[in-house]
Amino acid sequence: MPQSCLYFGKVMHARLRPFRHRFVYGVFSMLVDLGGLAELDRKSRLFGHNRARLFSFHDADHGARDGTPTLDWVRARLAEAGLAASGARVFALCFPRILGYVFNPLTVYFAYDDAGRLGAILYEVKNTFGEQHGYLIPVAAGRDPASPVVQRAAKRFHVSPFIDMRADYRFRVDEPEERLALLIREHVPDGPLLVASQVAGRIAWSDRALLAAFFRYPLMTAKVMAAIHWEALRLWIKGAKYHSRPAPPAEAVEAIGPGETRATGEDLHARV
């Protein structure tokens, strides 16, 4: 089972059709034990939980986004999906607030049972319109912990105005240990459209590491938002087709049971 830590690495996005468009940015993320946030706050002079510090995790940025403790919210979603046993410990992989600002395009929650087995992953997706939606997917029983988690879900939530809703996600995730590896492929009826990845190395949690992150990636969270709009402008200049934003799903989190695909016209049984 992982421990709270930092990950220094790179995020890559590559659009494959109808034209090529690729970018890579250096980023750092934090992996936090949601049950240990108070302890991290107490031990750190640079990190705060629900209070102003150089770096912080605010419950209002995640889950219900109303200040409800994120751990309680995740456990409630697990229970609704019949996965309550997977919520003994929950880790969140996300960007922190830096000087009070954050935008997380994707927060990944890893839910572990009492035996330390990864039981479910919740992918919490946000768009720049202030909306979010979650895909909660159980991890296959009996999986080798050393092998990647491979999961699938039909796209139900509008993210980019340059990608249609008729799409499917293929997730490939390594359990977060010394190395972090997250790969998402987005497929449309015509074939693969987008590949996104985050690859990073683990750094032990400390004030020294946080300070190094601040100087290595200054104002990173503000740059994330700026980069999203800059890349959108580049896509528009290249002639990407614009798609109007539909209403978000009524449910905050979509629970996808074992074996479910909920495909949108493409065979989700194809290999990721």
Backbone as CSV, one residue per row, in Angstrom:
resi,resn,N_x,N_y,N_z,CA_x,CA_y,CA_z,C_x,C_y,C_z
1,MET,0.849,-1.191,0.000,0.000,0.000,0.000,0.890,1.248,0.000
2,PRO,0.532,2.257,-0.785,1.383,3.447,-0.877,1.347,4.293,0.387
3,GLN,2.185,5.316,0.417,2.211,6.315,1.469,2.084,7.691,0.820
4,SER,1.671,8.675,1.590,1.592,10.035,1.051,2.972,10.457,0.550
5,CYS,3.007,11.055,-0.623,4.279,11.416,-1.241,4.029,12.448,-2.346
6,LEU,5.104,12.848,-2.980,5.040,13.706,-4.157,5.533,12.919,-5.363
7,TYR,5.049,13.298,-6.539,5.503,12.703,-7.788,5.936,13.812,-8.737
8,PHE,7.187,13.769,-9.155,7.726,14.721,-10.129,7.804,14.004,-11.475
9,GLY,7.256,14.624,-12.520,7.291,13.966,-13.814,6.713,14.814,-14.920
10,LYS,6.071,14.153,-15.887,5.563,14.847,-17.074,4.168,14.351,-17.439
11,VAL,3.393,15.268,-17.977,2.084,14.956,-18.555,2.187,15.128,-20.063
12,MET,1.657,14.164,-20.798,1.688,14.211,-22.263,0.279,14.022,-22.803
13,HIS,-0.076,14.820,-23.806,-1.319,14.637,-24.562,-0.955,14.571,-26.041
14,ALA,-1.544,13.615,-26.745,-1.319,13.496,-28.182,-2.649,13.241,-28.873
15,ARG,-3.055,14.162,-29.726,-4.251,13.966,-30.554,-3.811,13.308,-31.848
16,LEU,-4.553,12.284,-32.269,-4.141,11.461,-33.400,-4.905,11.740,-34.686
17,ARG,-6.094,12.334,-34.596,-6.910,12.580,-35.777,-7.827,13.782,-35.547
18,PRO,-8.270,14.474,-36.572,-7.918,14.302,-38.000,-6.550,14.879,-38.330
19,PHE,-5.858,15.415,-37.324,-4.493,15.906,-37.498,-3.746,15.597,-36.211
20,ARG,-2.424,15.696,-36.269,-1.598,15.422,-35.098,-1.415,16.693,-34.280
21,HIS,-1.510,16.517,-32.972,-1.268,17.635,-32.055,-0.773,17.048,-30.745
22,ARG,0.410,17.455,-30.305,1.026,16.845,-29.130,1.675,17.911,-28.257
23,PHE,1.605,17.703,-26.950,2.326,18.590,-26.035,2.740,17.813,-24.797
24,VAL,3.805,18.282,-24.156,4.346,17.677,-22.942,4.661,18.795,-21.961
25,TYR,4.242,18.638,-20.710,4.521,19.618,-19.674,5.081,18.922,-18.439
26,GLY,6.053,19.551,-17.805,6.542,19.068,-16.531,5.593,19.465,-15.417
27,VAL,5.255,18.539,-14.526,4.321,18.802,-13.432,4.766,18.018,-12.203
28,PHE,4.191,18.370,-11.074,4.295,17.505,-9.909,2.907,17.331,-9.325
29,SER,2.686,16.170,-8.750,1.408,15.849,-8.113,1.673,15.396,-6.691
30,MET,0.630,15.406,-5.892,0.743,14.829,-4.564,-0.194,13.628,-4.481
31,LEU,0.269,12.610,-3.802,-0.567,11.464,-3.453,-0.778,11.558,-1.951
32,VAL,-2.019,11.765,-1.532,-2.285,11.967,-0.109,-3.259,10.913,0.402
33,ASP,-2.925,10.376,1.580,-3.825,9.501,2.308,-4.917,10.391,2.895
34,LEU,-6.155,10.258,2.400,-7.218,11.162,2.838,-7.494,11.033,4.335
35,GLY,-7.150,9.910,4.902,-7.317,9.743,6.336,-6.173,10.321,7.143
36,GLY,-5.116,10.760,6.480,-3.948,11.292,7.173,-3.684,12.756,6.907
37,LEU,-4.686,13.482,6.377,-4.477,14.891,6.037,-4.168,15.741,7.270
38,ALA,-4.836,15.453,8.377,-4.591,16.237,9.597,-3.153,16.064,10.065
39,GLU,-2.625,14.847,9.935,-1.246,14.599,10.351,-0.261,15.316,9.435
40,LEU,-0.519,15.299,8.122,0.349,16.029,7.202,0.339,17.515,7.532
41,ASP,-0.830,18.054,7.829,-0.951,19.457,8.206,-0.135,19.739,9.466
42,ARG,-0.230,18.863,10.442,0.440,19.081,11.725,1.959,19.029,11.587
43,LYS,2.461,18.144,10.716,3.899,17.945,10.606,4.579,18.917,9.647
44,SER,3.809,19.598,8.806,4.393,20.431,7.755,4.165,21.907,8.015
45,ARG,5.175,22.695,7.736,5.040,24.153,7.814,4.579,24.741,6.485
46,LEU,4.591,23.928,5.430,4.262,24.434,4.090,2.941,23.902,3.560
47,PHE,2.382,22.875,4.199,1.163,22.247,3.716,0.049,22.399,4.743
48,GLY,-1.147,22.716,4.242,-2.291,22.836,5.119,-3.498,22.094,4.585
49,HIS,-4.319,21.614,5.495,-5.581,20.983,5.138,-6.703,21.956,5.472
50,ASN,-7.394,22.425,4.439,-8.498,23.378,4.582,-8.060,24.694,5.230
51,ARG,-6.821,25.069,5.007,-6.358,26.379,5.473,-5.240,26.858,4.567
52,ALA,-4.985,28.163,4.648,-4.023,28.793,3.746,-2.596,28.422,4.137
53,ARG,-1.902,27.829,3.208,-0.471,27.554,3.302,0.088,27.683,1.885
54,LEU,1.394,27.570,1.747,1.975,27.611,0.409,1.340,26.531,-0.463
55,PHE,1.183,25.317,0.106,0.470,24.220,-0.543,-0.677,23.806,0.365
56,SER,-1.781,23.369,-0.241,-2.901,22.934,0.588,-3.815,21.987,-0.183
57,PHE,-4.572,21.228,0.602,-5.652,20.386,0.087,-6.925,20.870,0.752
58,HIS,-7.874,21.313,-0.063,-9.150,21.792,0.454,-10.252,20.837,0.014
59,ASP,-11.059,20.398,0.972,-12.160,19.495,0.637,-13.142,20.137,-0.336
60,ALA,-13.241,21.454,-0.326,-14.163,22.140,-1.226,-13.740,22.048,-2.693
61,ASP,-12.513,21.590,-2.949,-12.037,21.433,-4.329,-12.377,20.067,-4.904
62,HIS,-12.875,19.163,-4.086,-13.036,17.767,-4.503,-14.382,17.230,-4.047
63,GLY,-14.741,16.058,-4.576,-15.944,15.373,-4.113,-17.190,16.217,-4.263
64,ALA,-17.888,16.433,-3.157,-19.120,17.229,-3.189,-18.840,18.696,-3.452
65,ARG,-17.618,19.141,-3.210,-17.176,20.530,-3.435,-17.955,21.526,-2.581
66,ASP,-18.444,21.068,-1.454,-19.152,21.951,-0.529,-18.501,21.947,0.851
67,GLY,-17.299,21.400,0.933,-16.606,21.315,2.205,-16.768,19.984,2.907
68,THR,-17.643,19.116,2.387,-17.768,17.772,2.948,-16.410,17.079,2.902
69,PRO,-15.986,16.435,3.990,-14.708,15.722,3.941,-14.633,14.782,2.745
70,THR,-13.589,14.917,1.965,-13.476,14.138,0.738,-13.476,12.641,1.018
71,LEU,-12.836,12.235,2.107,-12.815,10.811,2.451,-14.228,10.298,2.689
72,ASP,-15.046,11.047,3.405,-16.433,10.621,3.659,-17.197,10.521,2.353
73,TRP,-16.967,11.470,1.465,-17.681,11.489,0.185,-17.296,10.283,-0.665
74,VAL,-16.016,9.980,-0.743,-15.572,8.829,-1.535,-16.130,7.539,-0.949
75,ARG,-16.056,7.402,0.363,-16.587,6.188,0.992,-18.090,6.031,0.758
76,ALA,-18.812,7.144,0.732,-20.251,7.078,0.452,-20.500,6.594,-0.967
77,ARG,-19.697,7.054,-1.927,-19.859,6.601,-3.308,-19.508,5.113,-3.431
78,LEU,-18.474,4.687,-2.725,-18.115,3.267,-2.734,-19.255,2.425,-2.168
79,ALA,-19.847,2.881,-1.071,-20.944,2.129,-0.455,-22.136,2.042,-1.393
80,GLU,-22.462,3.121,-2.071,-23.580,3.117,-3.013,-23.366,2.104,-4.132
81,ALA,-22.103,1.888,-4.494,-21.786,0.956,-5.576,-21.548,-0.460,-5.075
82,GLY,-21.775,-0.692,-3.776,-21.538,-2.019,-3.225,-20.078,-2.332,-3.016
83,LEU,-19.248,-1.290,-2.873,-17.798,-1.463,-2.732,-17.289,-0.913,-1.406
84,ALA,-18.144,-0.916,-0.393,-17.789,-0.306,0.890,-16.516,-0.893,1.480
85,ALA,-16.299,-2.190,1.282,-15.119,-2.836,1.851,-13.822,-2.306,1.262
86,SER,-13.910,-1.645,0.125,-12.708,-1.116,-0.525,-12.287,0.241,0.032
87,GLY,-13.034,0.767,0.984,-12.760,2.124,1.445,-12.026,2.238,2.759
88,ALA,-11.273,1.185,3.153,-10.541,1.251,4.418,-9.535,2.396,4.396
89,ARG,-8.792,2.502,3.296,-7.881,3.636,3.104,-8.043,4.129,1.671
90,VAL,-8.091,5.431,1.514,-8.285,6.032,0.201,-7.195,7.071,-0.013
91,PHE,-6.533,6.991,-1.150,-5.491,7.935,-1.526,-5.967,8.756,-2.720
92,ALA,-5.667,10.045,-2.698,-6.027,10.934,-3.801,-4.766,11.397,-4.515
93,LEU,-4.741,11.212,-5.827,-3.660,11.716,-6.670,-4.168,12.973,-7.355
94,CYS,-3.546,14.113,-7.067,-4.056,15.376,-7.593,-2.989,16.460,-7.492
95,PHE,-3.290,17.616,-8.064,-2.477,18.798,-7.841,-2.914,19.452,-6.539
96,PRO,-1.988,20.046,-5.795,-2.383,20.793,-4.606,-2.767,22.225,-4.968
97,ARG,-3.452,22.879,-4.069,-3.524,24.336,-4.193,-2.121,24.888,-3.989
98,ILE,-1.746,25.858,-4.816,-0.485,26.565,-4.654,-0.807,28.046,-4.530
99,LEU,-0.468,28.627,-3.407,-0.816,30.011,-3.107,-2.320,30.234,-3.276
100,GLY,-3.100,29.214,-2.909,-4.552,29.348,-2.878,-5.279,29.015,-4.154
101,TYR,-4.570,28.587,-5.214,-5.249,28.315,-6.488,-4.944,26.901,-6.971
102,VAL,-5.974,26.243,-7.509,-5.769,24.947,-8.140,-6.873,24.692,-9.163
103,PHE,-6.510,23.971,-10.220,-7.481,23.363,-11.119,-6.982,21.956,-11.402
104,ASN,-7.820,20.969,-11.101,-7.468,19.569,-11.319,-8.298,19.005,-12.464
105,PRO,-7.737,18.867,-13.663,-8.492,18.218,-14.744,-8.896,16.794,-14.372
106,LEU,-8.035,16.122,-13.585,-8.320,14.751,-13.188,-7.758,14.501,-11.800
107,THR,-8.610,14.024,-10.912,-8.180,13.506,-9.615,-8.485,12.015,-9.606
108,VAL,-7.511,11.220,-9.207,-7.681,9.773,-9.176,-7.659,9.317,-7.724
109,TYR,-8.722,8.614,-7.321,-8.810,8.076,-5.967,-8.562,6.573,-6.011
110,PHE,-7.590,6.104,-5.224,-7.268,4.689,-5.109,-7.833,4.191,-3.787
111,ALA,-8.760,3.236,-3.835,-9.435,2.740,-2.642,-8.927,1.341,-2.293
112,TYR,-8.419,1.200,-1.068,-7.827,-0.055,-0.609,-8.658,-0.663,0.519
113,ASP,-8.704,-1.994,0.569,-9.433,-2.676,1.634,-8.529,-2.881,2.852
114,ASP,-9.052,-3.545,3.873,-8.298,-3.759,5.111,-7.031,-4.575,4.901
115,ALA,-7.029,-5.413,3.890,-5.867,-6.249,3.613,-4.837,-5.555,2.735
116,GLY,-5.092,-4.300,2.392,-4.159,-3.565,1.555,-4.297,-3.836,0.076
117,ARG,-5.408,-4.449,-0.334,-5.643,-4.717,-1.754,-6.389,-3.557,-2.396
118,LEU,-5.972,-3.176,-3.580,-6.660,-2.136,-4.325,-7.987,-2.680,-4.817
119,GLY,-9.102,-2.070,-4.360,-10.420,-2.595,-4.697,-11.176,-1.807,-5.731
120,ALA,-10.859,-0.497,-5.874,-11.602,0.330,-6.826,-10.807,1.592,-7.107
121,ILE,-11.079,2.171,-8.250,-10.500,3.463,-8.627,-11.638,4.382,-9.053
122,LEU,-11.605,5.590,-8.550,-12.567,6.621,-8.932,-11.831,7.711,-9.685
123,TYR,-12.241,7.938,-10.931,-11.655,8.986,-11.771,-12.581,10.192,-11.723
124,GLU,-12.138,11.274,-11.108,-12.945,12.486,-10.967,-12.471,13.508,-11.997
125,VAL,-13.299,13.764,-12.996,-12.929,14.613,-14.135,-13.604,15.971,-13.992
126,LYS,-12.843,17.033,-14.204,-13.385,18.387,-14.180,-13.185,19.037,-15.541
127,ASN,-14.090,19.949,-15.897,-13.870,20.775,-17.080,-13.729,22.232,-16.660
128,THR,-13.405,23.082,-17.609,-13.159,24.491,-17.287,-14.437,25.293,-17.134
129,PHE,-15.599,24.616,-17.197,-16.883,25.294,-16.998,-17.381,25.127,-15.563
130,GLY,-16.533,24.594,-14.696,-16.894,24.421,-13.298,-17.675,23.162,-13.010
131,GLU,-17.737,22.231,-13.963,-18.492,20.991,-13.784,-17.538,19.832,-13.535
132,GLN,-18.067,18.747,-12.977,-17.256,17.551,-12.788,-18.135,16.309,-12.822
133,HIS,-17.491,15.190,-13.072,-18.185,13.897,-13.123,-17.180,12.818,-12.770
134,GLY,-17.658,11.770,-12.106,-16.775,10.696,-11.702,-17.137,9.369,-12.334
135,TYR,-16.105,8.565,-12.621,-16.266,7.202,-13.105,-15.673,6.276,-12.044
136,LEU,-16.518,5.511,-11.378,-16.085,4.604,-10.317,-16.073,3.181,-10.860
137,ILE,-14.888,2.564,-10.849,-14.727,1.258,-11.485,-14.020,0.316,-10.522
138,PRO,-14.604,-0.855,-10.239,-13.923,-1.818,-9.365,-12.706,-2.418,-10.050
139,VAL,-11.741,-2.793,-9.244,-10.552,-3.480,-9.746,-10.836,-4.985,-9.729
140,ALA,-10.435,-5.670,-10.773,-10.712,-7.107,-10.890,-10.151,-7.867,-9.699
141,ALA,-10.964,-8.737,-9.120,-10.524,-9.561,-7.998,-9.435,-10.526,-8.448
142,GLY,-8.474,-10.758,-7.578,-7.410,-11.690,-7.894,-6.329,-11.127,-8.796
143,ARG,-6.390,-9.829,-9.083,-5.377,-9.221,-9.942,-4.007,-9.234,-9.266
144,ASP,-2.972,-9.476,-10.053,-1.602,-9.405,-9.563,-1.266,-7.941,-9.277
145,PRO,-0.925,-7.581,-8.027,-0.640,-6.172,-7.717,0.490,-5.568,-8.544
146,ALA,1.341,-6.420,-9.100,2.447,-5.911,-9.910,2.024,-5.590,-11.339
147,SER,0.823,-5.996,-11.725,0.365,-5.755,-13.095,-0.494,-4.490,-13.147
148,PRO,-0.555,-3.837,-14.291,-1.370,-2.618,-14.402,-2.851,-2.916,-14.240
149,VAL,-3.582,-1.936,-13.766,-5.042,-1.998,-13.734,-5.543,-1.523,-15.090
150,VAL,-6.351,-2.328,-15.751,-6.903,-1.979,-17.064,-8.414,-1.875,-16.919
151,GLN,-8.973,-0.698,-17.227,-10.400,-0.442,-17.043,-10.948,0.333,-18.242
152,ARG,-12.275,0.342,-18.355,-12.927,0.994,-19.487,-14.188,1.698,-19.027
153,ALA,-14.558,2.748,-19.739,-15.818,3.443,-19.455,-16.226,4.239,-20.684
154,ALA,-17.523,4.322,-20.919,-18.029,5.185,-21.975,-18.004,6.632,-21.497
155,LYS,-17.651,7.518,-22.364,-17.606,8.940,-22.021,-19.015,9.459,-21.793
156,ARG,-19.215,10.098,-20.638,-20.526,10.630,-20.300,-20.482,12.122,-19.985
157,PHE,-19.298,12.710,-20.018,-19.116,14.062,-19.490,-18.282,14.875,-20.462
158,HIS,-18.754,16.074,-20.774,-18.086,16.970,-21.717,-16.836,17.563,-21.091
159,VAL,-15.713,17.432,-21.780,-14.453,17.986,-21.289,-13.925,19.038,-22.259
160,SER,-13.623,18.602,-23.479,-13.074,19.511,-24.487,-14.116,19.832,-25.545
161,PRO,-14.242,21.110,-25.939,-15.185,21.449,-27.011,-14.740,20.938,-28.376
162,PHE,-13.552,20.357,-28.446,-13.046,19.854,-29.718,-13.073,18.330,-29.795
163,ILE,-13.809,17.701,-28.883,-13.977,16.249,-28.917,-15.449,15.931,-28.704
164,ASP,-16.006,15.110,-29.577,-17.409,14.717,-29.506,-17.658,13.831,-28.282
165,MET,-18.921,13.720,-27.887,-19.281,12.876,-26.762,-19.288,11.395,-27.124
166,ARG,-19.333,11.058,-28.373,-19.346,9.648,-28.774,-17.933,9.088,-28.674
167,ALA,-17.562,8.731,-27.473,-16.192,8.281,-27.226,-16.163,7.339,-26.034
168,ASP,-15.094,6.576,-25.952,-14.874,5.639,-24.853,-13.482,5.863,-24.280
169,TYR,-13.353,5.654,-22.974,-12.065,5.772,-22.306,-11.499,4.380,-22.027
170,ARG,-10.200,4.231,-22.225,-9.470,3.032,-21.834,-8.400,3.483,-20.832
171,PHE,-8.467,2.996,-19.608,-7.526,3.378,-18.564,-6.517,2.253,-18.343
172,ARG,-5.275,2.638,-18.165,-4.208,1.702,-17.792,-3.395,2.375,-16.695
173,VAL,-3.447,1.819,-15.487,-2.884,2.485,-14.320,-2.024,1.519,-13.528
174,ASP,-0.822,1.944,-13.197,-0.006,1.196,-12.245,-0.346,1.675,-10.837
175,GLU,-0.373,0.753,-9.883,-0.541,1.201,-8.508,0.602,2.155,-8.162
176,PRO,0.292,3.268,-7.489,1.333,4.270,-7.226,2.362,3.775,-6.201
177,GLU,3.559,3.539,-6.684,4.665,3.126,-5.820,5.857,4.030,-6.118
178,GLU,7.027,3.464,-6.344,8.186,4.295,-6.674,7.984,5.032,-7.986
179,ARG,7.228,4.419,-8.871,6.958,5.017,-10.176,5.453,5.169,-10.343
180,LEU,5.048,6.280,-10.906,3.645,6.529,-11.241,3.486,6.452,-12.753
181,ALA,2.506,5.681,-13.205,2.235,5.578,-14.643,0.731,5.497,-14.854
182,LEU,0.208,6.483,-15.531,-1.224,6.573,-15.823,-1.378,6.851,-17.312
183,LEU,-2.136,5.992,-17.989,-2.356,6.135,-19.428,-3.854,6.101,-19.701
184,ILE,-4.343,7.070,-20.477,-5.748,7.115,-20.876,-5.801,7.237,-22.398
185,ARG,-6.501,6.308,-23.018,-6.743,6.382,-24.458,-8.223,6.701,-24.666
186,GLU,-8.494,7.669,-25.515,-9.877,8.009,-25.843,-10.149,7.562,-27.272
187,HIS,-11.173,6.706,-27.415,-11.518,6.149,-28.715,-12.874,6.693,-29.165
188,VAL,-12.983,6.976,-30.455,-14.230,7.376,-31.094,-14.596,6.295,-32.107
189,PRO,-15.801,6.357,-32.696,-16.173,5.300,-33.650,-15.177,5.086,-34.773
190,ASP,-14.416,6.127,-35.151,-13.436,5.979,-36.235,-12.121,5.377,-35.768
191,GLY,-11.929,5.240,-34.449,-10.681,4.683,-33.939,-10.087,5.539,-32.842
192,PRO,-8.823,5.298,-32.469,-8.173,6.071,-31.417,-8.105,7.556,-31.774
193,LEU,-8.435,8.417,-30.812,-8.430,9.853,-31.036,-7.368,10.561,-30.202
194,LEU,-7.260,10.179,-28.947,-6.415,10.920,-28.019,-5.713,9.953,-27.078
195,VAL,-4.449,10.243,-26.795,-3.686,9.508,-25.792,-3.160,10.522,-24.786
196,ALA,-3.405,10.266,-23.508,-2.903,11.139,-22.445,-2.190,10.284,-21.418
197,SER,-1.082,10.784,-20.900,-0.337,10.005,-19.925,0.308,10.912,-18.888
198,GLN,0.558,10.325,-17.725,1.364,10.962,-16.694,2.347,9.928,-16.197
199,VAL,3.618,10.244,-16.273,4.683,9.370,-15.805,5.552,10.175,-14.852
200,ALA,5.831,9.604,-13.680,6.552,10.380,-12.667,7.283,9.457,-11.709
201,GLY,8.236,10.031,-11.009,8.973,9.311,-9.986,8.612,9.837,-8.603
202,ARG,8.672,8.959,-7.641,8.248,9.283,-6.284,9.328,10.052,-5.520
203,ILE,8.882,11.052,-4.757,9.733,11.806,-3.834,9.072,11.739,-2.461
204,ALA,9.828,11.385,-1.431,9.264,11.296,-0.089,8.718,12.653,0.350
205,TRP,7.615,12.619,1.097,6.952,13.845,1.550,7.810,14.543,2.606
206,SER,8.115,15.808,2.384,8.842,16.626,3.347,8.697,18.078,2.952
207,ASP,8.936,18.974,3.888,8.907,20.397,3.559,9.985,20.740,2.537
208,ARG,11.109,20.073,2.640,12.189,20.319,1.676,11.745,19.952,0.264
209,ALA,11.051,18.794,0.140,10.576,18.378,-1.179,9.499,19.324,-1.701
210,LEU,8.633,19.800,-0.817,7.600,20.763,-1.223,8.242,22.062,-1.706
211,LEU,9.247,22.519,-0.991,9.913,23.752,-1.404,10.609,23.574,-2.749
212,ALA,11.227,22.421,-2.944,11.862,22.131,-4.234,10.829,22.122,-5.350
213,ALA,9.645,21.562,-5.068,8.576,21.544,-6.067,8.140,22.958,-6.431
214,PHE,8.072,23.825,-5.429,7.631,25.197,-5.682,8.593,25.915,-6.626
215,PHE,9.889,25.734,-6.425,10.858,26.430,-7.278,11.049,25.722,-8.619
216,ARG,10.844,24.417,-8.643,10.985,23.687,-9.910,9.792,23.913,-10.817
217,TYR,8.592,24.037,-10.219,7.362,24.250,-10.990,6.621,25.463,-10.418
218,PRO,7.177,26.659,-10.573,6.559,27.844,-9.971,5.171,28.130,-10.556
219,LEU,4.219,28.412,-9.671,2.849,28.755,-10.067,2.266,27.707,-11.014
220,MET,2.576,26.443,-10.742,2.196,25.371,-11.662,0.690,25.301,-11.901
221,THR,-0.113,25.427,-10.831,-1.550,25.236,-11.011,-2.161,26.328,-11.885
222,ALA,-1.653,27.558,-11.789,-2.119,28.617,-12.679,-1.685,28.328,-14.113
223,LYS,-0.498,27.749,-14.268,-0.009,27.426,-15.606,-0.829,26.299,-16.236
224,VAL,-1.357,25.392,-15.412,-2.198,24.320,-15.947,-3.409,24.906,-16.650
225,MET,-4.077,25.842,-15.992,-5.245,26.473,-16.611,-4.852,27.264,-17.858
226,ALA,-3.750,27.998,-17.792,-3.294,28.759,-18.953,-2.949,27.831,-20.113
227,ALA,-2.319,26.695,-19.801,-1.931,25.751,-20.853,-3.149,25.129,-21.521
228,ILE,-4.201,24.857,-20.751,-5.425,24.294,-21.332,-5.989,25.234,-22.393
229,HIS,-6.055,26.517,-22.080,-6.605,27.475,-23.037,-5.641,27.720,-24.213
230,TRP,-4.345,27.692,-23.955,-3.372,27.863,-25.037,-3.458,26.703,-26.029
231,GLU,-3.539,25.474,-25.528,-3.627,24.322,-26.429,-4.965,24.313,-27.163
232,ALA,-6.033,24.782,-26.502,-7.331,24.879,-27.174,-7.255,25.873,-28.341
233,LEU,-6.550,26.980,-28.129,-6.375,27.962,-29.208,-5.606,27.358,-30.369
234,ARG,-4.575,26.598,-30.075,-3.794,25.953,-31.130,-4.655,24.966,-31.925
235,LEU,-5.506,24.218,-31.221,-6.400,23.292,-31.911,-7.383,24.037,-32.811
236,TRP,-7.917,25.140,-32.313,-8.862,25.934,-33.103,-8.190,26.478,-34.359
237,ILE,-6.955,26.947,-34.225,-6.215,27.466,-35.375,-5.983,26.361,-36.402
238,LYS,-5.759,25.144,-35.930,-5.536,24.022,-36.837,-6.817,23.542,-37.506
239,GLY,-7.961,24.039,-37.040,-9.225,23.691,-37.677,-10.014,22.607,-36.991
240,ALA,-9.768,22.369,-35.703,-10.531,21.360,-34.981,-12.009,21.731,-34.949
241,LYS,-12.869,20.733,-35.118,-14.313,20.962,-35.117,-14.805,21.269,-33.715
242,TYR,-15.654,22.288,-33.598,-16.186,22.694,-32.303,-17.485,21.927,-32.012
243,HIS,-17.607,21.440,-30.764,-18.806,20.726,-30.334,-19.427,21.469,-29.157
244,SER,-20.720,21.742,-29.242,-21.409,22.448,-28.166,-21.410,21.614,-26.889
245,ARG,-21.454,22.295,-25.777,-21.416,21.625,-24.476,-22.795,21.140,-24.086
246,PRO,-22.976,19.835,-23.905,-24.267,19.310,-23.438,-24.388,19.470,-21.927
247,ALA,-25.574,19.233,-21.410,-25.770,19.261,-19.972,-24.986,18.114,-19.340
248,PRO,-24.410,18.325,-18.149,-23.666,17.245,-17.495,-24.604,16.146,-17.021
249,PRO,-24.084,14.958,-16.762,-24.931,13.864,-16.262,-25.605,14.248,-14.956
250,ALA,-26.774,13.677,-14.711,-27.509,13.988,-13.482,-26.792,13.444,-12.263
251,GLU,-26.153,12.256,-12.401,-25.464,11.672,-11.265,-24.045,12.221,-11.170
252,ALA,-23.591,12.452,-9.937,-22.245,12.982,-9.725,-21.180,11.957,-10.068
253,VAL,-21.486,10.688,-9.790,-20.534,9.603,-10.037,-21.271,8.463,-10.718
254,GLU,-20.674,7.942,-11.762,-21.228,6.782,-12.452,-20.470,5.545,-12.014
255,ALA,-21.174,4.620,-11.369,-20.559,3.377,-10.928,-20.664,2.346,-12.037
256,ILE,-19.535,1.818,-12.453,-19.476,0.847,-13.536,-19.109,-0.495,-12.930
257,GLY,-20.026,-1.450,-13.006,-19.819,-2.746,-12.380,-18.867,-3.623,-13.154
258,PRO,-18.401,-4.705,-12.527,-17.494,-5.626,-13.219,-18.118,-6.140,-14.502
259,GLY,-17.370,-6.067,-15.582,-17.844,-6.593,-16.853,-18.694,-5.626,-17.647
260,GLU,-19.105,-4.511,-17.033,-19.918,-3.538,-17.769,-19.029,-2.733,-18.701
261,THR,-19.598,-2.366,-19.860,-18.852,-1.551,-20.809,-19.575,-0.261,-21.136
262,ARG,-20.908,-0.329,-21.251,-21.707,0.839,-21.611,-21.112,1.555,-22.824
263,ALA,-20.848,0.782,-23.842,-20.176,1.315,-25.022,-21.068,2.273,-25.787
264,THR,-20.440,3.101,-26.595,-21.145,4.079,-27.409,-21.093,3.715,-28.874
265,GLY,-20.903,2.468,-29.164,-20.863,2.057,-30.564,-19.563,1.406,-30.928
266,GLU,-18.552,1.458,-30.026,-17.275,0.822,-30.319,-17.097,-0.364,-29.390
267,ASP,-16.403,-1.366,-29.843,-16.176,-2.554,-29.040,-15.166,-2.260,-27.957
268,LEU,-15.630,-2.178,-26.720,-14.744,-1.881,-25.616,-13.947,-3.109,-25.179
269,HIS,-14.217,-4.256,-25.778,-13.449,-5.432,-25.405,-12.115,-5.477,-26.141
270,ALA,-11.897,-4.538,-27.036,-10.593,-4.471,-27.687,-9.541,-4.136,-26.640
271,ARG,-8.332,-4.548,-26.869,-7.263,-4.333,-25.882,-6.969,-2.851,-25.755
272,VAL,-6.638,-2.441,-24.529,-6.253,-1.044,-24.288,-4.892,-0.831,-24.925
